[in-house]
Amino acid sequence: MDQVATKPHDALAAHLADEMAAVNEVIRERMASRHAPRIPEVTAHLVEAGGKRLRPMLVLAAARLCGYEGRHHVSLAATVEFIHTATLLHDDVVDESAQRRGRPTANLLWDNKSSVLVGDYLFARAFQLMVEPGNLRVLSILSDASATIAEGEVLQLSAAQDLRTSEDVYLQIVRGKTAALFAAATEAGAEIAGAEPEVVEALRDYGDALGIAFQMADDLLDYEGDAGATGKNIGDDFRERKLTLPVIKAVAAADAEERAFWVRCIEKGRQEEGDLAQALGLLARHGALDATREAAFGWSATAKAALAKVPAHPVRDMLAEIADYVVARLR
Amino acid sequence: MDQVATKPHDALAAHLADEMAAVNEVIRERMASRHAPRIPEVTAHLVEAGGKRLRPMLVLAAARLCGYEGRHHVSLAATVEFIHTATLLHDDVVDESAQRRGRPTANLLWDNKSSVLVGDYLFARAFQLMVEPGNLRVLSILSDASATIAEGEVLQLSAAQDLRTSEDVYLQIVRGKTAALFAAATEAGAEIAGAEPEVVEALRDYGDALGIAFQMADDLLDYEGDAGATGKNIGDDFRERKLTLPVIKAVAAADAEERAFWVRCIEKGRQEEGDLAQALGLLARHGALDATREAAFGWSATAKAALAKVPAHPVRDMLAEIADYVVARLR
């Protein structure tokens, strides 16, 4: 075999290349503003750079495998990408402020203003786009997802650095910040295609579980990833005092002394040299990383199981491969 | 006459008291969040305190005078108030940062985060609410207004403190930050009532012109208002370096020396003792305050003229009185 293994989302992108090109065209068109040239300046680096465009691809994939032959899925895919980009812009405001310890530069503040307002513009553009297909069920799906996303973000704000945060609350936060939009993407794609209710629900469940697996994998890689492959440094979440699943699991099993360690490092943020190594030791002692890995694999399996109710189709197989892939990097 | 003169928006509120109570109930219900108790904490002071609730009242008034007998106007009125409240929250972030000269306190930052995310939540709730009546025309009206608002805010950010800002750009900004939601409120109310297209358009035009008159009056009162009556100090906009209509007019008529004064005070923000008095002198010399007053009265007249195409109704007369009232305080 001298073929280079293709990543499954790249295979799906190739399969849907024409439609993805149409989505990119809609994004470019709708991102523009006749009156406010600053808008494309701010969004260009986010939208043009593109990333994997996984969310819009999920809309197209769900519509395609449900036999859709119209064009509205293109608007909906662009909608989902706009919501995602708006969320990223607002996350920047929320995250950057924390990192700079309450002393942002003037330049950072200017960027914050732009991020807030341009994010609002993209949300509004998303709502304009989602109205166009004229499908009220789809409108409910996408407006509900927007509310779940915002609720999850606020919940994350209050739960951040609060060691009492339970796995249930963690799951709600993850559903908000990641899974809600994945689920809305696949559900909206199936709905616009006029799929049977159980197929719509199955694709929704697939997106939900995929999003959760994806986020748990991210949490885990922060403590044991290969910096070269992930582009992240080991322990970023620890240094930023994020209460992710591995830490929640280790805190639940902690004795009094260990608990004091977590309170100092995460709640109070008084970290010292050697604390990350200590944290890694505690995570290992309580099997927190293995348990997180197991949970991520569980959600990946749930995602694949949901596809059993979806008609056989090459795109269905690609979606199953994507579910495998998000956790395969954890081996 | 020993009757106390009733303000026209209070008279309208009394006329629509039952429906306004229903709107307040929907606002209370939908503002809640099962998972994120911080949300009502942040919004309570904005939403409970209430203010004049002019925007939701405009939705109800337009629907009522078009003979509407359903209940969807209540959801739409709450929608409009949520959009307004979300905008206020995000404006706080944009404005407060500037006031504190790039050095916000930790507490301010925490509030900023909450303001951004809770604002997003209210936007999303607004979209959920507007989907419920199932009227696609109304959805277009309200999602278009949201985009115009965001675009206006971004435009304001780039035009702020830029002396080249023209009256045309000023008008676009005012349409975005104020008139778009007024216009969408009256248009959506008429549309949900199934009014004839020319009545819908007339009510839209009324809201647009009312919003512009309202904003111009605000700009003027900042330079010549009675602090006791307006609750604002004379010259706040000047000190905050806002490029409002009186200044735009004075800059357009400025000679080289005057221009240098405006560049120093507004563009560069290097203000000294006595500058406000100097500014007031220049505004008077070029008749900038009178011209602004005239423009505000012109838009008030435009608002009333639009009502000529609307069926005769007690509520129509109240809307005409409101158009008079927003500029009557300028006499």
Boltz contact constraints between the chains, C-beta under 6 A:
constraints:
  - contact:
      token1: [A, 33]
      token2: [B, 151]
      max_distance: 6.0
  - contact:
      token1: [A, 35]
      token2: [B, 151]
      max_distance: 6.0
  - contact:
      token1: [A, 35]
      token2: [B, 155]
      max_distance: 6.0
  - contact:
      token1: [A, 35]
      token2: [B, 172]
      max_distance: 6.0
  - contact:
      token1: [A, 36]
      token2: [B, 151]
      max_distance: 6.0
  - contact:
      token1: [A, 36]
      token2: [B, 154]
      max_distance: 6.0
  - contact:
      token1: [A, 36]
      token2: [B, 155]
      max_distance: 6.0
  - contact:
      token1: [A, 38]
      token2: [B, 154]
      max_distance: 6.0
  - contact:
      token1: [A, 38]
      token2: [B, 158]
      max_distance: 6.0
  - contact:
      token1: [A, 39]
      token2: [B, 154]
      max_distance: 6.0
  - contact:
      token1: [A, 90]
      token2: [B, 116]
      max_distance: 6.0
  - contact:
      token1: [A, 93]
      token2: [B, 116]
      max_distance: 6.0
  - contact:
      token1: [A, 94]
      token2: [B, 113]
      max_distance: 6.0
  - contact:
      token1: [A, 97]
      token2: [B, 109]
      max_distance: 6.0
  - contact:
      token1: [A, 102]
      token2: [B, 106]
      max_distance: 6.0
  - contact:
      token1: [A, 102]
      token2: [B, 109]
      max_distance: 6.0
  - contact:
      token1: [A, 106]
      token2: [B, 102]
      max_distance: 6.0
  - contact:
      token1: [A, 109]
      token2: [B, 97]
      max_distance: 6.0
  - contact:
      token1: [A, 109]
      token2: [B, 102]
      max_distance: 6.0
  - contact:
      token1: [A, 113]
      token2: [B, 94]
      max_distance: 6.0
  - contact:
      token1: [A, 113]
      token2: [B, 157]
      max_distance: 6.0
  - contact:
      token1: [A, 116]
      token2: [B, 90]
      max_distance: 6.0
  - contact:
      token1: [A, 116]
      token2: [B, 93]
      max_distance: 6.0
  - contact:
      token1: [A, 116]
      token2: [B, 116]
      max_distance: 6.0
  - contact:
      token1: [A, 117]
      token2: [B, 153]
      max_distance: 6.0
  - contact:
      token1: [A, 117]
      token2: [B, 154]
      max_distance: 6.0
  - contact:
      token1: [A, 120]
      token2: [B, 150]
      max_distance: 6.0
  - contact:
      token1: [A, 121]
      token2: [B, 150]
      max_distance: 6.0
  - contact:
      token1: [A, 123]
      token2: [B, 123]
      max_distance: 6.0
  - contact:
      token1: [A, 124]
      token2: [B, 146]
      max_distance: 6.0
  - contact:
      token1: [A, 124]
      token2: [B, 147]
      max_distance: 6.0
  - contact:
      token1: [A, 124]
      token2: [B, 150]
      max_distance: 6.0
  - contact:
      token1: [A, 125]
      token2: [B, 147]
      max_distance: 6.0
  - contact:
      token1: [A, 127]
      token2: [B, 127]
      max_distance: 6.0
  - contact:
      token1: [A, 127]
      token2: [B, 143]
      max_distance: 6.0
  - contact:
      token1: [A, 128]
      token2: [B, 143]
      max_distance: 6.0
  - contact:
      token1: [A, 128]
      token2: [B, 147]
      max_distance: 6.0
  - contact:
      token1: [A, 131]
      token2: [B, 139]
      max_distance: 6.0
  - contact:
      token1: [A, 131]
      token2: [B, 140]
      max_distance: 6.0
  - contact:
      token1: [A, 131]
      token2: [B, 143]
      max_distance: 6.0
  - contact:
      token1: [A, 134]
      token2: [B, 136]
      max_distance: 6.0
  - contact:
      token1: [A, 136]
      token2: [B, 134]
      max_distance: 6.0
  - contact:
      token1: [A, 139]
      token2: [B, 131]
      max_distance: 6.0
  - contact:
      token1: [A, 140]
      token2: [B, 131]
      max_distance: 6.0
  - contact:
      token1: [A, 143]
      token2: [B, 127]
      max_distance: 6.0
  - contact:
      token1: [A, 143]
      token2: [B, 128]
      max_distance: 6.0
  - contact:
      token1: [A, 143]
      token2: [B, 131]
      max_distance: 6.0
  - contact:
      token1: [A, 146]
      token2: [B, 124]
      max_distance: 6.0
  - contact:
      token1: [A, 147]
      token2: [B, 124]
      max_distance: 6.0
  - contact:
      token1: [A, 147]
      token2: [B, 125]
      max_distance: 6.0
  - contact:
      token1: [A, 147]
      token2: [B, 128]
      max_distance: 6.0
  - contact:
      token1: [A, 150]
      token2: [B, 120]
      max_distance: 6.0
  - contact:
      token1: [A, 150]
      token2: [B, 121]
      max_distance: 6.0
  - contact:
      token1: [A, 150]
      token2: [B, 124]
      max_distance: 6.0
  - contact:
      token1: [A, 151]
      token2: [B, 33]
      max_distance: 6.0
  - contact:
      token1: [A, 151]
      token2: [B, 35]
      max_distance: 6.0
  - contact:
      token1: [A, 151]
      token2: [B, 36]
      max_distance: 6.0
  - contact:
      token1: [A, 153]
      token2: [B, 117]
      max_distance: 6.0
  - contact:
      token1: [A, 154]
      token2: [B, 36]
      max_distance: 6.0
  - contact:
      token1: [A, 154]
      token2: [B, 38]
      max_distance: 6.0
  - contact:
      token1: [A, 154]
      token2: [B, 39]
      max_distance: 6.0
  - contact:
      token1: [A, 154]
      token2: [B, 117]
      max_distance: 6.0
  - contact:
      token1: [A, 155]
      token2: [B, 35]
      max_distance: 6.0
  - contact:
      token1: [A, 155]
      token2: [B, 36]
      max_distance: 6.0
  - contact:
      token1: [A, 157]
      token2: [B, 113]
      max_distance: 6.0
  - contact:
      token1: [A, 158]
      token2: [B, 38]
      max_distance: 6.0
  - contact:
      token1: [A, 172]
      token2: [B, 35]
      max_distance: 6.0
